[in-house]
Amino acid sequence: MTFSIVARSADGESWGVAVASKFLAVGAVVPAAVAEVGAIATQADANVAYKGIALSHLDEGATAQVALDRLLEEDDGRADRQVGIVDVDGNAATHTGEACLDWAGGATGEGYAVQGNVLTGPEVVEAMQRAFEGSDPAAPLARRLLAALAAGDEAGGDKRGRQSAALLVVSEGAGYAGGDDIAVDLRVDDHAAPVTELARLLDLNDLYLTASTEEEKVAVDDELRRELETWAGERGHRDFAAWVGTENYEMRVDPDLAWIDQQVLAIVRGQA
Protein backbone atom coordinates (compact mmCIF):
# COMPACT_ATOMS: atom_id res chain seq x y z
CA MET A 1 0.00 0.00 0.00
CA THR A 2 3.04 2.22 0.24
CA PHE A 3 6.35 3.27 -1.30
CA SER A 4 9.23 4.73 0.67
CA ILE A 5 12.92 5.51 0.79
CA VAL A 6 15.19 5.58 3.84
CA ALA A 7 18.62 7.13 3.46
CA ARG A 8 21.67 8.74 5.00
CA SER A 9 23.14 11.90 3.50
CA ALA A 10 26.41 11.64 1.60
CA ASP A 11 28.18 13.71 4.27
CA GLY A 12 27.04 11.28 6.97
CA GLU A 13 25.29 13.97 9.00
CA SER A 14 21.59 13.37 8.24
CA TRP A 15 19.17 10.41 8.16
CA GLY A 16 15.65 10.38 6.87
CA VAL A 17 12.55 8.79 5.37
CA ALA A 18 10.16 9.84 2.61
CA VAL A 19 6.93 7.90 2.09
CA ALA A 20 3.66 8.08 0.17
CA SER A 21 0.56 5.88 0.13
CA LYS A 22 -3.14 5.47 -0.55
CA PHE A 23 -3.56 5.39 3.21
CA LEU A 24 -4.67 8.03 5.69
CA ALA A 25 -1.80 9.80 7.51
CA VAL A 26 0.98 7.46 6.41
CA GLY A 27 3.45 9.65 8.31
CA ALA A 28 1.88 8.50 11.57
CA VAL A 29 2.75 4.88 10.86
CA VAL A 30 5.74 4.33 8.59
CA PRO A 31 8.75 6.60 9.34
CA ALA A 32 11.09 6.90 12.30
CA ALA A 33 14.62 8.25 12.63
CA VAL A 34 17.14 9.30 15.26
CA ALA A 35 20.17 11.46 14.57
CA GLU A 36 23.50 9.65 14.80
CA VAL A 37 21.59 6.33 14.89
CA GLY A 38 19.64 5.69 11.68
CA ALA A 39 16.20 5.55 10.09
CA ILE A 40 13.48 2.99 9.38
CA ALA A 41 10.32 2.64 7.31
CA THR A 42 7.83 -0.07 8.36
CA GLN A 43 4.94 -0.74 5.97
CA ALA A 44 2.65 -3.28 4.23
CA ASP A 45 1.03 -4.91 7.29
CA ALA A 46 3.12 -2.47 9.31
CA ASN A 47 4.42 -3.48 12.70
CA VAL A 48 4.85 -0.07 14.31
CA ALA A 49 6.79 -1.64 17.18
CA TYR A 50 9.58 -2.17 14.66
CA LYS A 51 10.43 1.53 14.82
CA GLY A 52 11.50 1.68 18.44
CA ILE A 53 13.01 -1.82 18.44
CA ALA A 54 15.09 -1.28 15.30
CA LEU A 55 16.38 2.10 16.41
CA SER A 56 17.33 0.58 19.76
CA HIS A 57 19.29 -2.16 17.97
CA LEU A 58 21.03 0.44 15.81
CA ASP A 59 21.83 2.57 18.85
CA GLU A 60 23.50 -0.44 20.41
CA GLY A 61 25.76 -0.79 17.38
CA ALA A 62 23.89 -3.23 15.15
CA THR A 63 24.18 -2.73 11.40
CA ALA A 64 21.05 -2.21 9.33
CA GLN A 65 21.04 -5.85 8.22
CA VAL A 66 21.57 -7.20 11.72
CA ALA A 67 18.78 -4.98 13.08
CA LEU A 68 16.47 -6.17 10.30
CA ASP A 69 17.32 -9.82 10.89
CA ARG A 70 16.53 -9.44 14.58
CA LEU A 71 13.16 -7.84 13.82
CA LEU A 72 12.16 -10.64 11.49
CA GLU A 73 13.40 -13.44 13.74
CA GLU A 74 11.14 -12.22 16.53
CA ASP A 75 8.02 -11.64 14.40
CA ASP A 76 5.66 -14.41 13.32
CA GLY A 77 4.05 -11.95 10.92
CA ARG A 78 7.26 -11.37 8.95
CA ALA A 79 5.71 -12.64 5.71
CA ASP A 80 3.32 -9.68 5.69
CA ARG A 81 5.91 -7.04 6.57
CA GLN A 82 7.95 -4.68 4.47
CA VAL A 83 10.83 -2.77 6.01
CA GLY A 84 13.70 -0.51 5.01
CA ILE A 85 16.54 0.46 7.36
CA VAL A 86 19.65 2.61 7.10
CA ASP A 87 22.20 2.73 9.91
CA VAL A 88 24.60 5.35 11.23
CA ASP A 89 27.26 4.42 8.67
CA GLY A 90 24.87 4.41 5.70
CA ASN A 91 24.56 0.62 5.45
CA ALA A 92 21.08 -0.21 4.14
CA ALA A 93 18.80 -3.23 4.25
CA THR A 94 15.30 -3.95 2.95
CA HIS A 95 12.79 -6.77 3.38
CA THR A 96 9.63 -7.66 1.48
CA GLY A 97 7.65 -10.55 2.93
CA GLU A 98 6.37 -13.16 0.53
CA ALA A 99 2.76 -12.42 1.51
CA CYS A 100 2.94 -8.71 0.62
CA LEU A 101 0.44 -7.70 -2.05
CA ASP A 102 1.66 -7.32 -5.64
CA TRP A 103 3.56 -5.57 -6.92
CA ALA A 104 5.93 -5.59 -3.99
CA GLY A 105 9.70 -5.37 -3.75
CA GLY A 106 12.69 -3.30 -2.78
CA ALA A 107 16.29 -2.47 -3.52
CA THR A 108 19.31 -1.03 -1.77
CA GLY A 109 22.19 1.15 -2.88
CA GLU A 110 24.92 3.20 -1.31
CA GLY A 111 23.32 4.89 1.68
CA TYR A 112 19.68 4.07 0.92
CA ALA A 113 16.92 1.48 0.73
CA VAL A 114 13.77 1.76 -1.41
CA GLN A 115 10.70 -0.42 -1.02
CA GLY A 116 7.03 -0.54 -1.97
CA ASN A 117 3.96 -2.74 -2.09
CA VAL A 118 0.66 -2.65 -4.01
CA LEU A 119 2.57 -0.69 -6.64
CA THR A 120 1.86 -0.36 -10.35
CA GLY A 121 5.07 -2.34 -10.91
CA PRO A 122 8.84 -2.51 -10.37
CA GLU A 123 9.24 0.71 -12.35
CA VAL A 124 8.29 2.63 -9.22
CA VAL A 125 11.24 1.36 -7.20
CA GLU A 126 13.54 1.68 -10.21
CA ALA A 127 12.53 5.31 -10.76
CA MET A 128 13.14 6.12 -7.11
CA GLN A 129 16.59 4.57 -7.29
CA ARG A 130 17.52 6.54 -10.39
CA ALA A 131 16.27 9.79 -8.91
CA PHE A 132 18.14 9.39 -5.65
CA GLU A 133 21.37 8.22 -7.23
CA GLY A 134 21.13 10.96 -9.87
CA SER A 135 20.55 13.75 -7.37
CA ASP A 136 23.35 16.03 -6.16
CA PRO A 137 25.04 14.30 -3.19
CA ALA A 138 25.72 17.73 -1.70
CA ALA A 139 22.04 18.73 -1.76
CA PRO A 140 20.05 18.62 1.49
CA LEU A 141 18.88 15.10 2.22
CA ALA A 142 15.26 16.26 2.38
CA ARG A 143 15.48 17.44 -1.24
CA ARG A 144 17.04 14.19 -2.41
CA LEU A 145 14.41 12.11 -0.61
CA LEU A 146 11.61 14.22 -2.05
CA ALA A 147 13.06 13.86 -5.55
CA ALA A 148 13.02 10.08 -5.17
CA LEU A 149 9.47 10.09 -3.81
CA ALA A 150 8.26 12.32 -6.64
CA ALA A 151 9.90 10.03 -9.19
CA GLY A 152 8.14 7.01 -7.73
CA ASP A 153 4.84 8.86 -7.72
CA GLU A 154 5.28 9.88 -11.35
CA ALA A 155 6.20 6.32 -12.33
CA GLY A 156 2.87 5.04 -11.02
CA GLY A 157 3.24 4.80 -7.25
CA ASP A 158 0.51 3.06 -5.28
CA LYS A 159 -1.77 1.43 -7.84
CA ARG A 160 -4.85 2.25 -5.75
CA GLY A 161 -4.21 6.00 -5.99
CA ARG A 162 -2.90 8.82 -3.81
CA GLN A 163 -3.82 10.02 -0.33
CA SER A 164 -0.92 10.90 2.00
CA ALA A 165 2.81 11.50 2.14
CA ALA A 166 5.44 12.36 4.73
CA LEU A 167 9.05 13.46 5.05
CA LEU A 168 11.22 13.07 8.14
CA VAL A 169 14.89 14.12 8.35
CA VAL A 170 17.07 14.28 11.44
CA SER A 171 20.50 15.80 11.99
CA GLU A 172 22.23 16.69 15.22
CA GLY A 173 21.17 20.15 16.40
CA ALA A 174 19.20 20.87 13.21
CA GLY A 175 15.86 21.55 14.91
CA TYR A 176 14.13 24.84 15.64
CA ALA A 177 16.65 27.21 17.25
CA GLY A 178 18.96 24.20 17.64
CA GLY A 179 16.76 22.77 20.39
CA ASP A 180 16.44 19.27 18.93
CA ASP A 181 17.54 17.16 15.96
CA ILE A 182 14.42 17.39 13.78
CA ALA A 183 15.46 19.08 10.55
CA VAL A 184 12.23 18.26 8.69
CA ASP A 185 9.03 16.66 9.97
CA LEU A 186 6.23 17.19 7.46
CA ARG A 187 3.02 15.27 6.84
CA VAL A 188 0.26 15.51 4.26
CA ASP A 189 -2.43 13.33 5.80
CA ASP A 190 -5.24 13.44 3.23
CA HIS A 191 -4.80 15.16 -0.13
CA ALA A 192 -5.49 14.55 -3.82
CA ALA A 193 -1.83 15.25 -4.70
CA PRO A 194 0.10 14.57 -1.49
CA VAL A 195 3.61 14.48 -2.96
CA THR A 196 3.10 17.83 -4.70
CA GLU A 197 1.73 19.29 -1.48
CA LEU A 198 4.68 17.88 0.44
CA ALA A 199 7.02 19.75 -1.90
CA ARG A 200 5.16 22.99 -1.19
CA LEU A 201 5.45 22.41 2.54
CA LEU A 202 9.17 21.70 2.27
CA ASP A 203 9.68 25.10 0.65
CA LEU A 204 7.88 26.70 3.60
CA ASN A 205 9.86 24.57 6.04
CA ASP A 206 13.10 25.86 4.53
CA LEU A 207 11.92 29.45 4.91
CA TYR A 208 10.49 29.28 8.42
CA LEU A 209 12.32 26.46 10.17
CA THR A 210 15.78 26.35 8.61
CA ALA A 211 18.58 28.65 9.71
CA SER A 212 20.09 30.99 7.14
CA THR A 213 23.38 29.97 5.60
CA GLU A 214 26.25 32.43 5.60
CA GLU A 215 25.65 33.02 1.90
CA GLU A 216 22.03 34.00 2.58
CA LYS A 217 22.86 36.61 5.24
CA VAL A 218 22.83 40.29 4.28
CA ALA A 219 24.71 42.56 6.68
CA VAL A 220 22.53 45.33 8.12
CA ASP A 221 24.21 48.75 8.08
CA ASP A 222 22.70 51.94 9.50
CA GLU A 223 20.89 52.78 6.28
CA LEU A 224 19.30 49.35 5.97
CA ARG A 225 18.38 49.34 9.67
CA ARG A 226 16.50 52.64 9.21
CA GLU A 227 14.73 51.21 6.17
CA LEU A 228 13.62 48.12 8.09
CA GLU A 229 12.51 49.99 11.20
CA THR A 230 10.58 52.54 9.14
CA TRP A 231 8.93 49.80 7.10
CA ALA A 232 7.81 47.94 10.23
CA GLY A 233 6.56 51.12 11.93
CA GLU A 234 4.47 52.06 8.92
CA ARG A 235 2.69 48.74 9.30
CA GLY A 236 1.86 49.25 12.96
CA HIS A 237 4.64 47.23 14.57
CA ARG A 238 6.60 48.39 17.60
CA ASP A 239 9.84 47.77 15.74
CA PHE A 240 11.25 45.45 13.11
CA ALA A 241 11.97 42.72 15.69
CA ALA A 242 8.27 42.69 16.58
CA TRP A 243 7.38 42.17 12.92
CA VAL A 244 9.91 39.32 12.69
CA GLY A 245 8.31 37.62 15.69
CA THR A 246 4.82 38.15 14.34
CA GLU A 247 5.71 36.59 11.01
CA ASN A 248 7.79 33.74 12.52
CA TYR A 249 11.05 34.64 10.77
CA GLU A 250 13.23 34.22 13.86
CA MET A 251 15.43 31.67 12.12
CA ARG A 252 16.09 34.14 9.30
CA VAL A 253 16.88 37.42 11.09
CA ASP A 254 19.60 38.09 13.67
CA PRO A 255 18.13 38.98 17.10
CA ASP A 256 20.27 42.13 17.18
CA LEU A 257 19.56 42.85 13.51
CA ALA A 258 23.21 42.45 12.56
CA TRP A 259 22.00 40.61 9.46
CA ILE A 260 18.82 39.70 7.64
CA ASP A 261 18.19 36.77 5.35
CA GLN A 262 18.05 37.70 1.69
CA GLN A 263 14.67 35.97 1.29
CA VAL A 264 13.15 37.99 4.13
CA LEU A 265 14.65 41.19 2.77
CA ALA A 266 13.06 40.41 -0.58
CA ILE A 267 9.69 39.97 1.18
CA VAL A 268 10.09 43.33 2.89
CA ARG A 269 10.90 45.03 -0.39
CA GLY A 270 8.05 43.34 -2.24
CA GLN A 271 10.43 41.39 -4.44
CA ALA A 272 9.60 37.86 -3.27
Secondary structure as the mmCIF struct_conf table of DSSP 4:
data_model
#
loop_
_struct_conf.conf_type_id
_struct_conf.id
_struct_conf.beg_label_comp_id
_struct_conf.beg_label_asym_id
_struct_conf.beg_label_seq_id
_struct_conf.end_label_comp_id
_struct_conf.end_label_asym_id
_struct_conf.end_label_seq_id
STRN STRN1 THR A 2 ARG A 8
TURN_TY1_P TURN_TY1_P1 ALA A 10 ASP A 11
BEND BEND1 GLY A 12 GLU A 13
STRN STRN2 SER A 14 SER A 21
BEND BEND2 LYS A 22 PHE A 23
TURN_TY1_P TURN_TY1_P2 LEU A 24 ALA A 25
HELX_RH_3T_P HELX_RH_3T_P1 VAL A 26 ALA A 28
TURN_TY1_P TURN_TY1_P3 VAL A 29 VAL A 29
BEND BEND3 VAL A 30 VAL A 30
STRN STRN3 PRO A 31 VAL A 34
TURN_TY1_P TURN_TY1_P4 ALA A 35 VAL A 37
STRN STRN4 GLY A 38 ALA A 44
BEND BEND4 ASP A 45 ASP A 45
TURN_TY1_P TURN_TY1_P5 VAL A 48 VAL A 48
HELX_RH_AL_P HELX_RH_AL_P1 ALA A 49 ASP A 59
TURN_TY1_P TURN_TY1_P6 GLU A 60 GLY A 61
HELX_RH_AL_P HELX_RH_AL_P2 ALA A 64 GLU A 73
TURN_TY1_P TURN_TY1_P7 GLU A 74 GLU A 74
TURN_TY1_P TURN_TY1_P8 ASP A 76 GLY A 77
HELX_RH_3T_P HELX_RH_3T_P2 ARG A 78 ASP A 80
STRN STRN5 ARG A 81 ASP A 87
TURN_TY1_P TURN_TY1_P9 VAL A 88 ASP A 89
STRN STRN6 ALA A 92 THR A 96
TURN_TY1_P TURN_TY1_P10 GLU A 98 ALA A 99
BEND BEND5 CYS A 100 CYS A 100
HELX_LH_PP_P HELX_LH_PP_P1 LEU A 101 LEU A 101
BEND BEND6 ASP A 102 TRP A 103
STRN STRN7 GLY A 105 GLY A 109
TURN_TY1_P TURN_TY1_P11 GLU A 110 GLY A 111
STRN STRN8 TYR A 112 ASN A 117
BEND BEND7 VAL A 118 VAL A 118
STRN STRN9 LEU A 119 LEU A 119
BEND BEND8 THR A 120 THR A 120
TURN_TY1_P TURN_TY1_P12 PRO A 122 PRO A 122
HELX_RH_AL_P HELX_RH_AL_P3 GLU A 123 GLY A 134
BEND BEND9 SER A 135 SER A 135
TURN_TY1_P TURN_TY1_P13 PRO A 137 ALA A 138
BEND BEND10 ALA A 139 ALA A 139
HELX_RH_AL_P HELX_RH_AL_P4 LEU A 141 GLU A 154
TURN_TY1_P TURN_TY1_P14 ALA A 155 GLY A 156
STRN STRN10 ASP A 158 ASP A 158
TURN_TY1_P TURN_TY1_P15 LYS A 159 ARG A 160
STRN STRN11 SER A 164 SER A 171
TURN_TY1_P TURN_TY1_P16 GLU A 172 GLY A 173
BEND BEND11 GLY A 175 GLY A 175
HELX_RH_3T_P HELX_RH_3T_P3 TYR A 176 GLY A 178
BEND BEND12 GLY A 179 ASP A 181
STRN STRN12 ILE A 182 VAL A 188
BEND BEND13 ASP A 190 ASP A 190
BEND BEND14 ALA A 192 ALA A 193
HELX_RH_AL_P HELX_RH_AL_P5 PRO A 194 LEU A 209
BEND BEND15 THR A 210 THR A 210
HELX_LH_PP_P HELX_LH_PP_P2 ALA A 211 THR A 213
HELX_RH_3T_P HELX_RH_3T_P4 GLU A 214 GLU A 216
STRN STRN13 LYS A 217 ALA A 219
HELX_RH_AL_P HELX_RH_AL_P6 ASP A 222 GLU A 234
TURN_TY1_P TURN_TY1_P17 ARG A 235 GLY A 236
BEND BEND16 ARG A 238 ASP A 239
HELX_RH_AL_P HELX_RH_AL_P7 PHE A 240 GLU A 247
TURN_TY1_P TURN_TY1_P18 ASN A 248 ASN A 248
HELX_RH_3T_P HELX_RH_3T_P5 GLU A 250 ARG A 252
STRN STRN14 VAL A 253 VAL A 253
TURN_TY1_P TURN_TY1_P19 PRO A 255 ASP A 256
BEND BEND17 LEU A 257 ALA A 258
STRN STRN15 TRP A 259 ASP A 261
HELX_RH_AL_P HELX_RH_AL_P8 GLN A 262 VAL A 268
TURN_TY1_P TURN_TY1_P20 ARG A 269 GLY A 270
#
